[in-house]
Amino acid sequence: MAFQNGSRALAQKSTTDETLNIGYLIPQFPGQTHIFFWREIKALESLGARVSLFSTRLPPRGLISHDWSNAAIDRTTYLGRIRPVSALRAWLSLPWRELRHDLRTDGWQLLKDVLICAAPARNLATICRQQGIQHVHVHSCGRAALTAALANRMAGLSYSVTLHGPMSDYGVGQGYKWRRAAFATIITRKLLAEAKDQLGEDLPNQIDIQPMGVETEELRRTQPYRAPDPKGRINLFSCGRLNRVKGHQDLLQAARQLVDQGYDVHLNIAGEDDDGGNGYRPVLQDLIAELDLTGRAHLLGAISAEDVKQHLFAADFFVLASWSEPLGVAYMEAMSCAVPTIGTDAGGVPELITHGRDGVLVAPKDPTALAQALADLIENPALSQKLSKAGREKIKAGFHSGIGAETIFRQISELVKTGD
């Protein structure tokens, strides 16, 4: 377990203070998809925790869109703001002897990451010691996790991690990042199997399968869902960053097919590319023009959580055609709002959506299959009504935002109590 060196002293100190004092480390916070983290932070605080926010750096301004973003920025310590002399001191304090094995395995890329993360790690350890922070939970297995792992080696800081997607997305040094984590949460069974296969004995003893969640009381309809008239206007909504793997291009092609079949389809897509509008957005804009969907398909950019909710309430169907989705908070938000939801049977989505019961699944990269699934729903209002109700019930039962916070709170409380 990861409570080693100075961390046992932190645990003993905490027994005199009933408030659980924890850190919460998120890369590039607050980003356009980070509403889940903000909800979980609020849920942790409602349980009685004192939460200190840390991040690596701010995301590009074009991706900061939520009404809570300014409050989050004001509360967040950005660990990447380091002076050169501090970086040099951090490099000199690195546990080079222990790192040798991992550096031999992962080579230059890990060395580069270690040098980048050393000063933020030293900064994190210092702040946590000064503020009596007992444990840091890291919502990433990338450089943020390496930062916490190095802080553990430097100063005994206790930490844990959450795996949100395929391990290949999070870079090298995974064994080093996980080896002394006190516990981990992994969002799907599929990802757990991958972690076991890749990490073996480097996995922590305690692992929880814990999907993300949404605020179901906030994301609820005031008026019941009504399936659209097949001969009337059909409003589609999608929400996800503008990236090829999100499949927006497939959804646009499906929309074109539906229009050709005589349906009055209109599509809004919320989200921005990782370059603040200078990346994949122009490709999609060109495709909209090429498919003659101008006036029918709109790229909304990074919009606020409230605007997302209003678009969901106005939608007849929610569609996200991802090529691979670890699980999908966007799906959860749509289902919580009782919008019939269509996703792809890729990644961990089948652990969220049961085809034909609480949503519809199609193969990724298949616009024709997607168009057919939408046409089937448009022509079957009774099925749309059924999926609306069942989707909402599914999210309320197993995917509300409080579950993740309860898991993290319970695990950290147990660590602090036992000093393991």
N, C-alpha and C positions, 0 to 999 in steps of 0.2 A: 504494500500500500504506500501512498505517496506522502503521508504525514511523517516526514523524516527530518532530522537535524532540528532546526528552529521551530518547526511546525507544531511539535508536541507542546512547547511552551505557549504557543498561541492558543492551543486548545485548552490548556489549563487556565490561562487568563480568562477565557470566555466563560468559564463556569461561574464567575462572579457577576456576569452581565447577561440578563435574560434575552437581550436583543441579539439576534444572529446578524453578524456584521460581515457581509460578503461582497466580493467584487464580481463584476460581470463584464467580460471582455468580448467585444464584437468587432470584426474588421470593418473598416470604412463605414462607421455608423454616424448618422442615420441614413441608410440608403433607401431606394425606392421600394424594396421588398421587405423592409424591416419593421413593419407594423406588428408582426408577430412578436418580435423581441420586446417592443414597447409594452404590449399587452402582458407578456410574461413578467416583465419587471414590475408592472403595477400589481399583478397577482401576487408576486413574492412579497411586495410591501404590504399588501392586505393581510398576508399571513403573519406579519410582524417582523420581517427582515429589514435591515438597513442595507440598501443596495448602492454601491459605488460603481459608476459606469466608467469603463475604459475602452478605448479604441486605438487602432493603429494610426489612422488619419481620416480626415474628412473625405467623403466621396465628392466627385465633381458637382458643382453647384446645380447643374441642370437635373441632377438626380435627387435633390433634396426637395420634397414636394409636400410632405405631410403637415397638417396643422400643428402637430406636436413636435416637429423637428427642431424648432428654436429652443424649446424647453429641454429637449434631449441634448442638444449641443452645449447648452449652458451647464448641464450636469456632467458632461463627459470630459475625462482627462485623456488627451491625445498623446500617446506614449512615443510617437515618432518625432516629436519636437525635441531634438537632442543637440547639444553643442559638441563640436569636434573633440574637445578635451574629455567630455563625458564618454564619448564613444571609445576613445583610447583606453580609458580606465576600465571600461566594461570588457574590452577585448583582453586586457591583461588579467581580468578576474574570471575568465571563462574556464570551465573544467576540461581542459584540453586532453588530459589523460583519459578521462571517461569517454570523450567524444571520438577517440581514435578509431574504435571499431566501426562506428556508424559512418565516419568519414571515409574509411576504406571501402565501405559498401556503397555509399551514395555519392562519393567523390566531390567534385568541384561545386555542383549545385547546392549540396548541403552546406559546404563551407561558406558559400556566398550567402545563403539564408541565415546561417549562424552569425556572420559578421553584421548583417542587417539587423538582426533581432537582439543582439547582445545588449546594446544600450537601452532599448525599450524594456528588456527584461530586468536589467539592473534598476531602472526607473520604477518599474512596477513593484519590484521587491521592496524598494525603499519606501514608496508610498504606503504599501500595505502594512509594513512594519510601523510606520509613523501613525497610521490611522487605526491600527488594531484590527485590520481586515483579516479574518480567519481563513478564508478560502476564496479562490477565484474560479468561477465557472467560465469556460471558453466555448463560445458558440462557433467553433470552426476547428478544422484539423489542418489548416494551412500555417502560415507564419505566425498567426496569433497563438496557436497551440504551441509552436516552438518557443515563442516568447515566454509563455507560462512555464514550459518545461525547463528552460534555462534559468528562470527565476527560482524554480524548485531546487536546481543544482547549486545555484549561487547562494541562496538564503533559506532553503527549506520551505518555501512557500507551497502550501497545499493547493492543488488545482484539479479540475476535472474537465472533460471535453464532451461535446456533442458532435456526432457525425451526421451531417445533413445530406450527403450525396456520395457518389462513388469515390473511393479513396484516390483514384487516379486524378481527380480534380484538385487534390490538395498538396501535391508536390512530394518531395522526397523526405526522408527522415521520419517516417511514420513510427517506426519502432521506438525511436528516441522520444517522440512526442507522447506516445501512449504508455511507455514502460512504467512510469512512476505516477501516472494519473490515479487519483484516489478512487474514482469511478468514472463511468461513461454512460451517456445515453445515446441511443441509435434509433433513428426514426422509423425504420422498417426491418422486418425479418430478413428481407433480401440483402440489405446492407450489413446486417449482423453476420450473415453467412459469408459475405465477402471479407469482412474484417477478421473473422476467425481464420479464414483461409490464408490471408496475407500476413497477419500479425502473430498468430499462434500464441506462444507463451508471453508475448509482450502485451497482451490484452490485460486490463485490470480485472481483479476478481469479481467486482460488482459491475454488472451491465444491465441497464433497463431498456427494453424496447419502449420508446416513448415518442410517438408522433407529435408534430407541432399541433397547435390548436388555434381556434379563433374565438372571439367574444360573441357567443351565441345570442346573448340578450341584446347586444348592440346591433348585431346583424340579424334582424328579424323584420318581417313585413308588418305593416300596419293594416294593409288590405290583402285579402287572399289572392293567391296567384290565379290568373285566368289564362287558359291556353288560347293561343291566337286563332283567328279565323284563317283557315288555309288559303282563302282567296284574298285576304287583306295583307296589310304590311306585316312583315316578319322582322323583328329586331333581334339581332345577334350581338353578343358582347363577349370580348376576350380580354384577358389581362395578363401580361407577362412582359418581361424585358424584350426589346427588339433584338432578337438573335436568331440565327438560322435554326438552332436546335429547338426553339419554341414553336416552330411549325406555322408561323403566321402566313407564310407564303402558301402553304398547303390549304389553309383556311380561306385565303383569298381566291384560290383556284376553285375550291368547293363552292364558294359564294357565286362565282361566275357560272358554274354549272347549274346552280339552283335558279339563277336569273334566266338562263337559257331555257330552263324547264317551265318558266312562266311564273315563278314565285317572286313576290315583291320584297326581296331581301335587302336589309340595310345592316351594316356591320360597323361597330366601333371597337377599336383596339386601344387599350390603355397600356402605357409602358414606354420606356425610352431605351435606346441602346447604351452600351457602356461608355461611349464617347460623348454623351450628352447631346446626341442628335446628329453626330458626324460619322457614325459607323454604319449600322445596317439600315437605319431609317431611309436614306436615299434609295437603297435597293427596293424596299417595300413601296416607297412612293412611286418609283418607276413601274413597278409591277401593277400597282393600282391603275396607272394610266394605260399600261399595255393591255390590261384585261377590261378596259373601258368601264371601270367601277368608280370613277370620279363622281362624287355626289352620293354614292352608295356606301363607300368604305372610307373610314376616317381614322387617322392615327392621332390619338389624343395627347400623347406624351406622358410624362410622369405626373399623374394627378393625385390629389389628396385622397385619404381613406374615405372621407365623407363623399367625395365625388364618385369614387368607385362604388360605394353603396348605392348612390342614387342611380347610377347606370345599371346596376344589378336589378334594382326594383323596376326599371323601365324595360328590361330585357325579357324577351320571350324564351330565349335559350342562351346558356353560357357554353362557350366552346374554347378549349385550349388544346391545340393539336401537337403538343410537344413530342419530339422524337424520343426523348427519354426524360422522365420527371421522377426525382427521388420519391416524392409523395404529392405535394402540391397544395400550398395554402390557398392559392387562387380558386382551386376546385372547392375547398372547404368553405370559403367565403360565399361562393355562389350557392352551394347546397344549403348553407345556414340561412340564406335569404330565400330559400324555397324556389330557386330557379332550376328547372331541369338542366342537367349538366352532361356534356359530352366530353370525354377525354380519350386518351390513347392507352392501350394495354401494354405500356412500356414502363420500365423501371418499377417503382413501388406503387403506381397508381391503382393496380388491382387490389391492393391492400386497403384502399380507401373506397373505391367505387366497385360495387357488385353489378355486373352488366345485367340490365333488364330489371333489376330490383330497386336500386336507388340512383341509377344513372346509366349512361350508355358508354361503352368502350368500343373503339375501332382501332385498326392497325395504324401505326404511325406511317407517315410519308405516303399516304394513299388518299388524295383529294376526292377521288370518285367514291370510295367507301364512306368518307366523311359526308359528302353531299347526300348519299343515299340514306345514311343514318339520320341526317337532319330532315330529309323529305319524309321519312317514315314517322318521325315525331310530329312534324307539321300536320300530317294527314291523320294522326291518331291523338286527338285532344285528350281522350281518357287516359292514355299512357302518359302523356305530359303531366296531367294532374297527379297521377300516381307517383311519378318520379319526383315531382315537386314536394309532396308530403314526405315520402320516404327518405329523400335526401336530407331534409331538415331534421328528421328524427335521427338519422345516422350520425350527424355531426353533434347534435345535442347529447347523444348517449356516449360518444367515445372520443370526440375531437374538440372539446372546448378548451379554451386557453388556460384554465386553472389546473388542468391535469399535469402539464409539464412543470409548472411552478411548484405544485405539491410534491412531485418527484424530487426535484432539485432541493427543495427545502428539507424534505425528509432525509435525503442522503447526507446533506451537509450537517444537519442537526445531529445525526448519528455519529458522524466523524468527530464533531466537536465534543460530543458527550463522552465518547470512548477514548478519544485521542489516538485512534489507530492510524 
